Amino acid sequence: MKVKGTGAERLFDFADGGTPTVPMQLVIDLTKEILAKYSVRKNQVYVMGLSMGGMGTFELVNRMPETFAAAVPICGGANISTAKNLKSVKWWVFHGAKDDVVLPRYSEEMVAAMKKNNVDVKFTLFPDANHNSWDPAFAQPELLNWMFAQKRKTKS
């Protein structure tokens, strides 16, 4: 899905499937290797990303929906058609209302699509934050407690 705005807005091409990019495939491979090689609580695996990493957070969960317990994209976005694939994860999405790098509508549209698809999602829009909305996100006193409280149901 290509999203284009007016003026100086950036054009983002949010995939809805297909072959992952080389960087995304490397992240998928690394995640699988860590889970296979190290002692990891597989019911407590989390992903968080900022900006393009926020976009990658949506994409990684879309491609590995049975891996993560919680996901926290900050000032990201994704193809809204992928929202239906994100149900198995608890989400907390953050964005700055004054973001002029990745417009807040990308998170807003994604959260709306997630809610429409019954995805468990929280959304915090910081009214005075620009692109560095990770500063107020990381300052949320309940963020880490919320994240670490999320556990995936393990298959029997």
Secondary structure, DSSP 8 states (H G I E B T S, - for coil): -EE--STT---EE---SSS--HHHHHHHHHHHHHHHHS---TTS-EEEEETHHHHHHHHHHHHSTTT-SEEEEES----GGGGGG-TTSEEEEEEETT-SSS-HHHHHHHHHHHHHTT--EEEEEETT--S-THHHHHT-TTHHHHHHH-------
